[in-house]
Amino acid sequence: MEKSTLHQLAQTFSPIEIREVRKFLISPFFNQRQDVTLLFEQLVSGGEFTKESAWEAIFGKSSAFDAQKFRLLMSYLHSLLEQYIAVKEQISDKLGAQLQLAVAYRKRKMPAAFERVRKNIGKAIETQPLRNAAYHERQYLLDWEAHQIAYPQNPTDISLLRSAGKSVDIAFLAKKLQIVCLLAAHQTVYKSDIEEGWEKELVEHAEQGEFASLPAVAVYLYCYRMLRNPTEEAHFHQFKSVLLHDGELFSSEELHGLFILAINYCVRRLNAGDAHYYREALDLYKEGLIKDQLLEEGMLSRFTYHNIVAIGLHVGELDWVRFFINEYKNRLDRRYRESVFSFNLARLAYAEHNHGHVLELLQQANYRDPLHNLAAKTLLLKTYFELGELDTLQSHLDAMRNYIQRKRVLGYHRTNYLNIIRYAEKLLKRMPQDRAATAALREAIQNEAVLSEKTFFLGLVNDLTKAR
């Protein structure tokens, strides 16, 4: 039973929702079966129940288990729980619920009641802060319903129809441009230059008249230009400006996606060698954290946590990185919290040249994720180099190589970490007092296609050159 969709759905309910579902199930408008209510109690009781034990708890020991009847009972409860979450979503959207009320009054031919609700909705739409596609879509729905009421009384007046048409155009352009931007972002990752057949015409239409000045459309035009013309930085700055200054015009979910698009663009520019995008990315991360736009259901991805620390350290904002590491520790998934926290404290300690603290943090940590483990081993490698603990370093490199072989890390990561070991061993042997050999090693490191620690190794080569 634990693998059923019904059980999975029940496990998503918070304590407050469980209390709400109880009220929902005892309402005769929705449910008149006591066995359904009892089955729900079994699901949320916290214990592990088989179908047979749940049957016994509901129908008693004297009743023989009926598999078909129990499947139907589960199906009925599942249907009711789906109805509950649908109703919950509907009533959480107060404006949407009011629009449904307006539709109901229109269908019941109650124009006075409809007009009262319409005025309230119009006022609410204008006073709420959002000016995204949903705002224009609601304007369209309200004007459309008002037209349905007004047209029979005054067939010559098409002003509401024109207004509805304008609003639906804006909503369509905003939503379609959002899709275009997501496709363009996807194509940058998967190396495709193919444009959709309607893309050029859509953008040209959006750039006409007043469309381009409306926030719902403008933000995606800036985003589109940024993605399609990555070397023209003005587009990025226009897009960033909207996020930082007009973010309240968009829903939290939409703004989250926009921040991710902007940050991913910065990462791509960094990969292309544009180092000043470290600062741009950090500004976006900071603003996203302040506005809670990087959190998902109150939690921060461990990958985002790692990236923020890496960029903050590169920019040199060590005090802010320390604040971030500690402030957002409890926003990490509990499964990874301690390991991610200790690893990033070690990265900070390394940046502060506190090598003893690096060793203390990393040698005691247990990293279950292979890539996380290898990142920690690489940081240890660098620390041993800087401390001059060369015998320990060689043992560490041997263990690191064995770990890679055992874990069968594939693709880019396998190549990268084996290259790190290879160049570390070359440097561990201490190049002879030979300028040509040193130059050859430097050139090999520079030309290595897959080597994440290229800067570190080049620094060691330069140190060897100065020591001669």
Secondary structure by P-SEA (a helix, b strand, c coil): ccccaaaaaaaaccaaaaaaaaaaaacccccccaaaaaaaaaaaccccccaaaaaaaaccccccccaaaaaaaaaaaaaaaaaaaaaaaaaaaaaaaaaaaaaaaaaaccaaaaaaaaaaaaaaaaacccccaaaaaaaaaaaaaaaaaccccccccaaaaaaaaaaaaaaaaaaaaaaaaaaaaaaaaacccccccaaaaaaaaaaccccccccccaaaaaaaaaaaccccaaaaaaaaaaaacccccccaaaaaaaaaaaaaaaaaaaaaccccaaaaaaaaaaaaaaaccccccccccaaaaaaaaaaaaaacaaaaaaaaaaaaccccccccaaaaaaaaaaaaaaaacaaaaaaaaaaacccccaaaaaaaaaaaaaaaaaacaaaaaaaaaaaaaaaaaaaccccaaaaaaaaaaaaaaaaaacccccaaaaaaaaaaaaacccccaaaaaaaaaaaaaaac
